[in-house]
Amino acid sequence: MKTHRYENLEDIKRAVTSVLKNLTSEDFQECFYKWEERWTKCVRLGEEYCEGICA
């Protein structure tokens, strides 16, 4: 999707819907674990600026 140009909003909606319908529960679980790892790193840094580390 990232490298494709869409003609209109409806084409974008169809493409996004298709991708979301094909996600598995394992995909969601992996996403959650990666998100948890990022916020844990940021929390450990406290007040420090963490762009790039938390991404």
PDB file of N, CA, C and O in Angstrom:
ATOM      1  N   MET A   1       0.810  -1.190   0.000  1.00  0.00           N
ATOM      2  CA  MET A   1       0.000   0.000   0.000  1.00  0.00           C
ATOM      3  C   MET A   1       0.859   1.263   0.000  1.00  0.00           C
ATOM      4  O   MET A   1       0.506   2.270  -0.614  1.00  0.00           O
ATOM      5  N   LYS A   2       1.978   1.194   0.690  1.00  0.00           N
ATOM      6  CA  LYS A   2       2.789   2.392   0.873  1.00  0.00           C
ATOM      7  C   LYS A   2       3.276   2.973  -0.455  1.00  0.00           C
ATOM      8  O   LYS A   2       3.367   4.193  -0.591  1.00  0.00           O
ATOM      9  N   THR A   3       3.585   2.141  -1.413  1.00  0.00           N
ATOM     10  CA  THR A   3       4.153   2.641  -2.664  1.00  0.00           C
ATOM     11  C   THR A   3       3.097   2.847  -3.750  1.00  0.00           C
ATOM     12  O   THR A   3       3.425   3.270  -4.859  1.00  0.00           O
ATOM     13  N   HIS A   4       1.849   2.554  -3.442  1.00  0.00           N
ATOM     14  CA  HIS A   4       0.783   2.680  -4.433  1.00  0.00           C
ATOM     15  C   HIS A   4       0.086   4.032  -4.315  1.00  0.00           C
ATOM     16  O   HIS A   4      -0.167   4.518  -3.212  1.00  0.00           O
ATOM     17  N   ARG A   5      -0.217   4.629  -5.456  1.00  0.00           N
ATOM     18  CA  ARG A   5      -0.994   5.877  -5.473  1.00  0.00           C
ATOM     19  C   ARG A   5      -2.439   5.528  -5.785  1.00  0.00           C
ATOM     20  O   ARG A   5      -2.721   4.768  -6.711  1.00  0.00           O
ATOM     21  N   TYR A   6      -3.337   6.083  -5.011  1.00  0.00           N
ATOM     22  CA  TYR A   6      -4.753   5.810  -5.190  1.00  0.00           C
ATOM     23  C   TYR A   6      -5.435   6.981  -5.873  1.00  0.00           C
ATOM     24  O   TYR A   6      -5.067   8.139  -5.670  1.00  0.00           O
ATOM     25  N   GLU A   7      -6.418   6.668  -6.673  1.00  0.00           N
ATOM     26  CA  GLU A   7      -7.130   7.685  -7.443  1.00  0.00           C
ATOM     27  C   GLU A   7      -8.061   8.522  -6.585  1.00  0.00           C
ATOM     28  O   GLU A   7      -8.217   9.720  -6.819  1.00  0.00           O
ATOM     29  N   ASN A   8      -8.685   7.892  -5.586  1.00  0.00           N
ATOM     30  CA  ASN A   8      -9.665   8.609  -4.784  1.00  0.00           C
ATOM     31  C   ASN A   8      -9.801   7.968  -3.402  1.00  0.00           C
ATOM     32  O   ASN A   8      -9.197   6.934  -3.118  1.00  0.00           O
ATOM     33  N   LEU A   9     -10.584   8.587  -2.574  1.00  0.00           N
ATOM     34  CA  LEU A   9     -10.774   8.136  -1.201  1.00  0.00           C
ATOM     35  C   LEU A   9     -11.409   6.754  -1.137  1.00  0.00           C
ATOM     36  O   LEU A   9     -11.055   5.959  -0.266  1.00  0.00           O
ATOM     37  N   GLU A  10     -12.320   6.455  -2.021  1.00  0.00           N
ATOM     38  CA  GLU A  10     -12.975   5.140  -2.022  1.00  0.00           C
ATOM     39  C   GLU A  10     -11.969   4.026  -2.298  1.00  0.00           C
ATOM     40  O   GLU A  10     -12.052   2.958  -1.692  1.00  0.00           O
ATOM     41  N   ASP A  11     -11.024   4.259  -3.201  1.00  0.00           N
ATOM     42  CA  ASP A  11      -9.980   3.266  -3.485  1.00  0.00           C
ATOM     43  C   ASP A  11      -9.117   3.029  -2.248  1.00  0.00           C
ATOM     44  O   ASP A  11      -8.740   1.895  -1.955  1.00  0.00           O
ATOM     45  N   ILE A  12      -8.810   4.091  -1.535  1.00  0.00           N
ATOM     46  CA  ILE A  12      -8.023   3.976  -0.302  1.00  0.00           C
ATOM     47  C   ILE A  12      -8.807   3.167   0.735  1.00  0.00           C
ATOM     48  O   ILE A  12      -8.255   2.270   1.373  1.00  0.00           O
ATOM     49  N   LYS A  13     -10.067   3.480   0.896  1.00  0.00           N
ATOM     50  CA  LYS A  13     -10.905   2.757   1.862  1.00  0.00           C
ATOM     51  C   LYS A  13     -10.958   1.265   1.541  1.00  0.00           C
ATOM     52  O   LYS A  13     -10.855   0.431   2.440  1.00  0.00           O
ATOM     53  N   ARG A  14     -11.119   0.929   0.259  1.00  0.00           N
ATOM     54  CA  ARG A  14     -11.168  -0.485  -0.137  1.00  0.00           C
ATOM     55  C   ARG A  14      -9.843  -1.183   0.164  1.00  0.00           C
ATOM     56  O   ARG A  14      -9.831  -2.307   0.667  1.00  0.00           O
ATOM     57  N   ALA A  15      -8.734  -0.523  -0.141  1.00  0.00           N
ATOM     58  CA  ALA A  15      -7.420  -1.122   0.096  1.00  0.00           C
ATOM     59  C   ALA A  15      -7.169  -1.341   1.588  1.00  0.00           C
ATOM     60  O   ALA A  15      -6.685  -2.399   1.992  1.00  0.00           O
ATOM     61  N   VAL A  16      -7.499  -0.345   2.399  1.00  0.00           N
ATOM     62  CA  VAL A  16      -7.294  -0.458   3.840  1.00  0.00           C
ATOM     63  C   VAL A  16      -8.188  -1.548   4.421  1.00  0.00           C
ATOM     64  O   VAL A  16      -7.741  -2.343   5.247  1.00  0.00           O
ATOM     65  N   THR A  17      -9.433  -1.587   3.998  1.00  0.00           N
ATOM     66  CA  THR A  17     -10.363  -2.606   4.471  1.00  0.00           C
ATOM     67  C   THR A  17      -9.860  -3.999   4.125  1.00  0.00           C
ATOM     68  O   THR A  17      -9.947  -4.912   4.946  1.00  0.00           O
ATOM     69  N   SER A  18      -9.344  -4.165   2.940  1.00  0.00           N
ATOM     70  CA  SER A  18      -8.806  -5.451   2.513  1.00  0.00           C
ATOM     71  C   SER A  18      -7.636  -5.887   3.392  1.00  0.00           C
ATOM     72  O   SER A  18      -7.571  -7.038   3.825  1.00  0.00           O
ATOM     73  N   VAL A  19      -6.724  -4.971   3.648  1.00  0.00           N
ATOM     74  CA  VAL A  19      -5.570  -5.290   4.491  1.00  0.00           C
ATOM     75  C   VAL A  19      -6.033  -5.656   5.900  1.00  0.00           C
ATOM     76  O   VAL A  19      -5.574  -6.650   6.464  1.00  0.00           O
ATOM     77  N   LEU A  20      -6.925  -4.873   6.463  1.00  0.00           N
ATOM     78  CA  LEU A  20      -7.396  -5.134   7.825  1.00  0.00           C
ATOM     79  C   LEU A  20      -8.132  -6.459   7.936  1.00  0.00           C
ATOM     80  O   LEU A  20      -7.990  -7.157   8.940  1.00  0.00           O
ATOM     81  N   LYS A  21      -8.912  -6.819   6.929  1.00  0.00           N
ATOM     82  CA  LYS A  21      -9.646  -8.088   6.957  1.00  0.00           C
ATOM     83  C   LYS A  21      -8.716  -9.287   6.886  1.00  0.00           C
ATOM     84  O   LYS A  21      -9.071 -10.377   7.335  1.00  0.00           O
ATOM     85  N   ASN A  22      -7.530  -9.095   6.327  1.00  0.00           N
ATOM     86  CA  ASN A  22      -6.583 -10.204   6.186  1.00  0.00           C
ATOM     87  C   ASN A  22      -5.631 -10.353   7.365  1.00  0.00           C
ATOM     88  O   ASN A  22      -4.828 -11.286   7.390  1.00  0.00           O
ATOM     89  N   LEU A  23      -5.704  -9.451   8.345  1.00  0.00           N
ATOM     90  CA  LEU A  23      -4.847  -9.564   9.522  1.00  0.00           C
ATOM     91  C   LEU A  23      -5.315 -10.715  10.402  1.00  0.00           C
ATOM     92  O   LEU A  23      -6.512 -10.970  10.536  1.00  0.00           O
ATOM     93  N   THR A  24      -4.361 -11.395  10.990  1.00  0.00           N
ATOM     94  CA  THR A  24      -4.670 -12.500  11.891  1.00  0.00           C
ATOM     95  C   THR A  24      -4.553 -12.034  13.334  1.00  0.00           C
ATOM     96  O   THR A  24      -4.051 -10.943  13.603  1.00  0.00           O
ATOM     97  N   SER A  25      -5.014 -12.856  14.252  1.00  0.00           N
ATOM     98  CA  SER A  25      -4.866 -12.520  15.671  1.00  0.00           C
ATOM     99  C   SER A  25      -3.390 -12.475  16.049  1.00  0.00           C
ATOM    100  O   SER A  25      -3.000 -11.719  16.938  1.00  0.00           O
ATOM    101  N   GLU A  26      -2.565 -13.280  15.379  1.00  0.00           N
ATOM    102  CA  GLU A  26      -1.120 -13.249  15.626  1.00  0.00           C
ATOM    103  C   GLU A  26      -0.518 -11.912  15.194  1.00  0.00           C
ATOM    104  O   GLU A  26       0.395 -11.404  15.845  1.00  0.00           O
ATOM    105  N   ASP A  27      -1.019 -11.349  14.113  1.00  0.00           N
ATOM    106  CA  ASP A  27      -0.559 -10.029  13.663  1.00  0.00           C
ATOM    107  C   ASP A  27      -0.830  -8.982  14.731  1.00  0.00           C
ATOM    108  O   ASP A  27       0.037  -8.166  15.044  1.00  0.00           O
ATOM    109  N   PHE A  28      -2.042  -9.007  15.292  1.00  0.00           N
ATOM    110  CA  PHE A  28      -2.393  -8.053  16.337  1.00  0.00           C
ATOM    111  C   PHE A  28      -1.542  -8.271  17.585  1.00  0.00           C
ATOM    112  O   PHE A  28      -1.105  -7.307  18.213  1.00  0.00           O
ATOM    113  N   GLN A  29      -1.307  -9.521  17.943  1.00  0.00           N
ATOM    114  CA  GLN A  29      -0.512  -9.826  19.130  1.00  0.00           C
ATOM    115  C   GLN A  29       0.919  -9.317  18.960  1.00  0.00           C
ATOM    116  O   GLN A  29       1.480  -8.721  19.879  1.00  0.00           O
ATOM    117  N   GLU A  30       1.507  -9.551  17.789  1.00  0.00           N
ATOM    118  CA  GLU A  30       2.868  -9.079  17.523  1.00  0.00           C
ATOM    119  C   GLU A  30       2.935  -7.556  17.580  1.00  0.00           C
ATOM    120  O   GLU A  30       3.880  -6.994  18.134  1.00  0.00           O
ATOM    121  N   CYS A  31       1.945  -6.898  17.013  1.00  0.00           N
ATOM    122  CA  CYS A  31       1.892  -5.443  17.043  1.00  0.00           C
ATOM    123  C   CYS A  31       1.845  -4.941  18.480  1.00  0.00           C
ATOM    124  O   CYS A  31       2.536  -3.980  18.820  1.00  0.00           O
ATOM    125  N   PHE A  32       1.045  -5.575  19.326  1.00  0.00           N
ATOM    126  CA  PHE A  32       0.934  -5.169  20.719  1.00  0.00           C
ATOM    127  C   PHE A  32       2.270  -5.346  21.448  1.00  0.00           C
ATOM    128  O   PHE A  32       2.688  -4.467  22.201  1.00  0.00           O
ATOM    129  N   TYR A  33       2.937  -6.481  21.224  1.00  0.00           N
ATOM    130  CA  TYR A  33       4.231  -6.713  21.881  1.00  0.00           C
ATOM    131  C   TYR A  33       5.269  -5.676  21.459  1.00  0.00           C
ATOM    132  O   TYR A  33       6.035  -5.188  22.289  1.00  0.00           O
ATOM    133  N   LYS A  34       5.294  -5.342  20.173  1.00  0.00           N
ATOM    134  CA  LYS A  34       6.252  -4.337  19.705  1.00  0.00           C
ATOM    135  C   LYS A  34       5.940  -2.965  20.305  1.00  0.00           C
ATOM    136  O   LYS A  34       6.850  -2.228  20.687  1.00  0.00           O
ATOM    137  N   TRP A  35       4.661  -2.629  20.385  1.00  0.00           N
ATOM    138  CA  TRP A  35       4.246  -1.361  20.997  1.00  0.00           C
ATOM    139  C   TRP A  35       4.656  -1.327  22.466  1.00  0.00           C
ATOM    140  O   TRP A  35       5.151  -0.313  22.957  1.00  0.00           O
ATOM    141  N   GLU A  36       4.445  -2.448  23.165  1.00  0.00           N
ATOM    142  CA  GLU A  36       4.827  -2.524  24.573  1.00  0.00           C
ATOM    143  C   GLU A  36       6.334  -2.342  24.751  1.00  0.00           C
ATOM    144  O   GLU A  36       6.769  -1.657  25.676  1.00  0.00           O
ATOM    145  N   GLU A  37       7.121  -2.943  23.884  1.00  0.00           N
ATOM    146  CA  GLU A  37       8.579  -2.787  23.957  1.00  0.00           C
ATOM    147  C   GLU A  37       8.973  -1.321  23.775  1.00  0.00           C
ATOM    148  O   GLU A  37       9.843  -0.819  24.488  1.00  0.00           O
ATOM    149  N   ARG A  38       8.335  -0.630  22.820  1.00  0.00           N
ATOM    150  CA  ARG A  38       8.663   0.781  22.575  1.00  0.00           C
ATOM    151  C   ARG A  38       8.311   1.652  23.765  1.00  0.00           C
ATOM    152  O   ARG A  38       9.126   2.475  24.182  1.00  0.00           O
ATOM    153  N   TRP A  39       7.103   1.494  24.331  1.00  0.00           N
ATOM    154  CA  TRP A  39       6.745   2.381  25.438  1.00  0.00           C
ATOM    155  C   TRP A  39       7.535   2.053  26.680  1.00  0.00           C
ATOM    156  O   TRP A  39       7.792   2.942  27.493  1.00  0.00           O
ATOM    157  N   THR A  40       7.937   0.781  26.859  1.00  0.00           N
ATOM    158  CA  THR A  40       8.779   0.423  28.000  1.00  0.00           C
ATOM    159  C   THR A  40      10.129   1.136  27.903  1.00  0.00           C
ATOM    160  O   THR A  40      10.627   1.650  28.904  1.00  0.00           O
ATOM    161  N   LYS A  41      10.723   1.171  26.712  1.00  0.00           N
ATOM    162  CA  LYS A  41      11.986   1.887  26.518  1.00  0.00           C
ATOM    163  C   LYS A  41      11.818   3.369  26.838  1.00  0.00           C
ATOM    164  O   LYS A  41      12.669   3.965  27.499  1.00  0.00           O
ATOM    165  N   CYS A  42      10.734   3.955  26.376  1.00  0.00           N
ATOM    166  CA  CYS A  42      10.498   5.382  26.618  1.00  0.00           C
ATOM    167  C   CYS A  42      10.283   5.663  28.107  1.00  0.00           C
ATOM    168  O   CYS A  42      10.786   6.659  28.628  1.00  0.00           O
ATOM    169  N   VAL A  43       9.551   4.804  28.783  1.00  0.00           N
ATOM    170  CA  VAL A  43       9.314   4.989  30.219  1.00  0.00           C
ATOM    171  C   VAL A  43      10.626   4.896  30.983  1.00  0.00           C
ATOM    172  O   VAL A  43      10.852   5.665  31.917  1.00  0.00           O
ATOM    173  N   ARG A  44      11.490   3.969  30.602  1.00  0.00           N
ATOM    174  CA  ARG A  44      12.789   3.825  31.270  1.00  0.00           C
ATOM    175  C   ARG A  44      13.643   5.083  31.122  1.00  0.00           C
ATOM    176  O   ARG A  44      14.439   5.404  32.005  1.00  0.00           O
ATOM    177  N   LEU A  45      13.477   5.786  30.016  1.00  0.00           N
ATOM    178  CA  LEU A  45      14.257   7.002  29.789  1.00  0.00           C
ATOM    179  C   LEU A  45      13.734   8.180  30.616  1.00  0.00           C
ATOM    180  O   LEU A  45      14.424   9.188  30.768  1.00  0.00           O
ATOM    181  N   GLY A  46      12.543   8.055  31.139  1.00  0.00           N
ATOM    182  CA  GLY A  46      11.985   9.116  31.967  1.00  0.00           C
ATOM    183  C   GLY A  46      11.765  10.382  31.179  1.00  0.00           C
ATOM    184  O   GLY A  46      11.030  10.391  30.192  1.00  0.00           O
ATOM    185  N   GLU A  47      12.398  11.447  31.611  1.00  0.00           N
ATOM    186  CA  GLU A  47      12.203  12.759  30.980  1.00  0.00           C
ATOM    187  C   GLU A  47      13.055  12.943  29.726  1.00  0.00           C
ATOM    188  O   GLU A  47      12.936  13.965  29.051  1.00  0.00           O
ATOM    189  N   GLU A  48      13.892  11.994  29.410  1.00  0.00           N
ATOM    190  CA  GLU A  48      14.784  12.133  28.253  1.00  0.00           C
ATOM    191  C   GLU A  48      13.994  12.080  26.952  1.00  0.00           C
ATOM    192  O   GLU A  48      12.974  11.397  26.851  1.00  0.00           O
ATOM    193  N   TYR A  49      14.477  12.801  25.976  1.00  0.00           N
ATOM    194  CA  TYR A  49      13.887  12.807  24.641  1.00  0.00           C
ATOM    195  C   TYR A  49      14.148  11.455  23.996  1.00  0.00           C
ATOM    196  O   TYR A  49      15.281  10.974  24.030  1.00  0.00           O
ATOM    197  N   CYS A  50      13.140  10.831  23.412  1.00  0.00           N
ATOM    198  CA  CYS A  50      13.341   9.465  22.936  1.00  0.00           C
ATOM    199  C   CYS A  50      12.880   9.233  21.504  1.00  0.00           C
ATOM    200  O   CYS A  50      12.519   8.105  21.167  1.00  0.00           O
ATOM    201  N   GLU A  51      12.876  10.247  20.649  1.00  0.00           N
ATOM    202  CA  GLU A  51      12.495  10.018  19.257  1.00  0.00           C
ATOM    203  C   GLU A  51      13.487   9.067  18.627  1.00  0.00           C
ATOM    204  O   GLU A  51      14.689   9.184  18.864  1.00  0.00           O
ATOM    205  N   GLY A  52      13.013   8.138  17.839  1.00  0.00           N
ATOM    206  CA  GLY A  52      13.879   7.158  17.233  1.00  0.00           C
ATOM    207  C   GLY A  52      14.019   5.926  18.091  1.00  0.00           C
ATOM    208  O   GLY A  52      13.980   4.810  17.574  1.00  0.00           O
ATOM    209  N   ILE A  53      14.180   6.098  19.387  1.00  0.00           N
ATOM    210  CA  ILE A  53      14.269   4.965  20.289  1.00  0.00           C
ATOM    211  C   ILE A  53      12.876   4.373  20.488  1.00  0.00           C
ATOM    212  O   ILE A  53      12.714   3.155  20.576  1.00  0.00           O
ATOM    213  N   CYS A  54      11.898   5.229  20.556  1.00  0.00           N
ATOM    214  CA  CYS A  54      10.525   4.785  20.831  1.00  0.00           C
ATOM    215  C   CYS A  54       9.762   4.489  19.558  1.00  0.00           C
ATOM    216  O   CYS A  54       8.578   4.156  19.614  1.00  0.00           O
ATOM    217  N   ALA A  55      10.404   4.600  18.427  1.00  0.00           N
ATOM    218  CA  ALA A  55       9.701   4.358  17.156  1.00  0.00           C
ATOM    219  C   ALA A  55       9.834   2.924  16.727  1.00  0.00           C
ATOM    220  O   ALA A  55       9.307   2.540  15.683  1.00  0.00           O
TER     221      ALA A  55
END
